[in-house]
Amino acid sequence: MSNDNWRGVTRREPCPICGKATWCGRSLDGRYAICMRTESNHPTRNGGWLFVFDEERREWVEPSDGNAPISRFNGPSCALRPLGRKTIAPRIESASVAAEMAKDADYGLAYDLADFLLPGVPVAALIEAVNSLGVYLSRKHWQDGTLAIPMRNDDGVPVGIRYRATASGQKWSERGGRNGVFFAPRVIASKHHRALFVVEGFTDTLAMAAIGLPVIGRASCLTGADEIATIVRRAAPACVYIIADNDETHFAAGRAYMPGRRGADELAKRLTRPAAILFLGNHKDARDFITARLTAGMSAETIAAEIQR
């Protein structure tokens, strides 16, 4: 099913699965919905999970071979933004992403905002992490103190842009782009790593890079598997450590699951190198773990060594 057959949800017509008015999408014929918050047995290429409307039961259900003949949907390419009645934008090509970054990027103030997110990281290490990942302050969203980071394909080419407002924590993606992964191509390609780390989220990636660990970040817990598998095959680390978010238990279609653990399990199965899944104690994620230890006065080197142990 092509992107032209999808529309975004609105306040008037919210997602039939989670009830929210943003992120999700519905097919024009009303038969399918893609929810970005509730998982089904059918993940889509652009993020989110597919649901099917059962005419006989008059309810939304998980897809099966009988009611979802298309095995893997693309879904709306810009489902991460509320679309209203506008048509879905075409996918941005890599040259357009680079042009958008060149027009919008302010690298000078990005360090101050990164320091706000990660207080206690040595200035030189933070600057190196920001520069290597391509993080910048978005001029068009500067009032919200919004940091931006390119989402890259496995060759390191930017294919989308992810934003985070530092004050509110709100996250979204550049309309029309596509999901990739966060990583520093120069760092990953420069050395044969004994270990390579995978985390979920923009700020987790920045935190791991700031304490000197080679890291790849996913935009969400079930995205980026293709790119990560290719990068891992090329880099050939001795082991891959997937740091899963310590999520609360969710329930969907009568089943209990932890999204972070589920995403980590599925990624581990795709990799050609030995992989281990880590939870960092009672901390929610890598950023939470790192900032707690920085606040306690531990050095970046000590924190990195603790994670590696």
Buried (B, 14 or more C-beta within 10 A) or exposed (E): BEBEBBBBBBEEEBBBBBEBBBBBBBBEEEBBBBBBBBBBBBBBBBBBBBBBBBEEEEEBBBBEEEBBEEEEBBBBBBBBBBBEEEEBBEBBEBEBBBEBBEEBBEEEBBBEBBBEBBEBBBEEBBBBBBBBBBBBBBEEBEEBBBBBBBBBBBEBBBBBBBBBBBEEEEBBBBBBBBBBBBBBBEBBEEEEBEBBBBBBBBBBBBBBBBBBBBBBBBBBBBBBBBBBBBBBEEBEBEBBBBBBBBBEEBEBEEEEBBBBBBBBBEBBEEBEBEBEBBBBEEBBBBBBBBBBBBEEEBEBEEBBBBBEE
